[in-house]
Each structure stands twice: as structure tokens, then as C-alpha cells.
Amino acid sequence: MTRTTSKTLALAMALFALVGCGKPTFTDDRDGKTYATTTIGKQVWMAQNLDYDMDGGYCYDDDPANCAKYGRLYTRDAAMKACPEGWHLPTSEEWDELGKAIGEDGGTKLKSGKWNGTDEFGFAALPAGFRRNSGSSDRMGAVTFFLSATEGLVGGVASGLSYMLHSELATLNWVSIPNSEEDEAGSVRCVKDASESGGSRESEGADRRGPTFTDDRDGKTYATTMIGKQVWMAQNLDYDMDGGYCYKDDSVNCGKYGRLYTWPAAMEACPTGWHLPTHVEWNELQNALGENDGTKLKTASWGGTNEVGFHALPAGGRGSNGIFGGVGSYANFWTASEGRRGYAIARGLELDDAMLGGFGSGKYNAFSVRCVKD
């Protein structure tokens, strides 16, 4: 790594102080660097990428001038320890909360004016690029990846979630970095710790069962359940429409597991007053459940506790090639959120996993649908 000269360090300190002008600032006691901050919704974020020198932190192309301009690039392990006292690496839920606060075209609103953005929230994102697992730097001027503190199974692969801004996209998108690529490095934005938790979780034994709901379109009745502040159907949807299939084309399976829908069909499938939940709404469900969320959603017959009355069953899926598989092994649920490269985001439960995962999937695969009340 290139040695930092006193002149370069002075330039870095000047740049960090300059960007903070006109905004509240925070000084990191560990090295004296000052960062601008910005409030978005109910969260306080650093308005610059972190540049704390530590093992697992790198300057793009090993050039200190890039650290001064873009902040440092951190491996996931380093990022988990990088933020100063009183701040932390945001979880995917906190990134999703930011996404809700900034609304449509949120990526454009987060980007600096120097990166063809509007920067209306003072986040001042720049295209910092990233460092590959091989140690080479790439994509400066085109993309930036912000690491999160959240890990999960993505397509069955243990991965860390990151959030990406791209020169040609107006949105903030989540992407995954497999844990096997442990030395790949991205940017860090720290978020301020909450001073108080502000409430207590409902007792696990609380009765969240809701009334039944009848779909006027076909007269079918569904159980419902309240989880946190949301009301969910407690059975998979079974509304007959184009793009909806019974497992192995057997109506008995529709009666037991509900119907499997392509993503375009799923977007239209829920009855009036209900909708296909977004990725953020699934995260809200996870927040309400806490640890071992998957186990709490599964029925006892599938090795779960079903303590919130969700009644998840291993319904399997249908590939875009028309081949069915996975009954007894997994359950996948569509979300209303799209991922990169034209994929849509799904949430998944697996037989031997206690957690609810997330992954991107082709839109013409067919999965289960759980509707949430408007």
C-alpha cells in the first residue's frame, strides 16, 4: 500500500472539513477526521464515506488521494468494526427505512450533483467503485457499493447484503456478496445509534389471530394473522388466473399449498384491499419476529413452531421451463420489489434453515403469494 505523506494527509483533512460546511458535523476521536452528517427520515447518517485507516480498509488503487475524495473501501469483516463509537454499520432494515424515506428515484436523490444526482437529502454519494476479491480496484466513476451489517441466504448461498448506486440507474438497489468473496471491499456509511429503543416487543405468546377474509372474486375464505403492525393472509393465495399454477397441475396441491404464480401474475393476484408485499414489508415482518424468524413462520408439520399463525408449508415452485420441484423442501414467496438485471426479489424458507432468506429470481419462475392488508 502507498505510504501516506504529510501533504496528502493534510489534503484529506481539508477535504473532509470542507465538505462538512453548511451541515452538522461529527469528529471521529480516533483520528480527528470530521464528517458531515444528514438526517433522512428518523435516521442520522454520515454524509460522507468513512475513511478510518484499519486492517481490511483500502484506498482505491492504493492511492491516498482516492481515500481523501471517496473514502476507504472495507472488507465485510472490517466494515463491521469500522464505525466510531455512537455509530454503527447499518442493517438492511435501516437501508430499507432510508429507501422508504427517499421514495421513488431514490438513487438520483442520494447522488451528488457531481454524479448527475439531485442530492436533495444531502447524502452526497459519489461513484467510489469497489475492490475485487483479487485485490484489484474497479468501476470508479460508474458504481458505488455500500455494505450492510445483514447476512442471509441468497439463492441458497451465505452472503452479505450491500446497496448499490449506478451511473445509469435512478434507484437504490440491493445486491449480495457471497461470504466466499470475503476480501471484496466496498464503501461504508455509518448511521447514528438510536438513543432509546422506544418500545418493547409483544410477548411471544400474544394472540395475533385475526378474522377470516373472503375473496369476492371466487368465494374462497382465508385465515388472517397480525404480525407486528401488519395483517397477513395466513394461507397461500389460490386464485385461478393466467400465470397461476397448481403444483404438478394437480388441483389437490392447490387446495393444500395454494397456487404458484409468475411474478407478473403475482403483481395482479391479490384481491381488493390487499397487495403483494414489498421487500421492505417482508423486512418489517422479520423485525417483528426477531431471531429464528423462519422457524416461527413454519407449521409444526414442517418442523416449525408456527407461533405467529403464519402456517408456512413447503409448497415448492415451478421453473420458467415448466418443471415443478421442491414440495416438502422449500417455500418461496414473491415480493413486489425488483432487483438488478430485470430480476424480482423473493423470500424463501428451507427445510433445514431457521431463517427467512431473500434472493433474486427470474420473473417467470412461479412461487407462492402471501397478500398483506392495505
Summary of the structure (lengths in Angstrom):
residues: 374
radius of gyration: 22.6
end to end distance: 53.6
largest distance: 75.2
contacts: 1184
relative contact order: 0.11
helix: 24%
strand: 31%
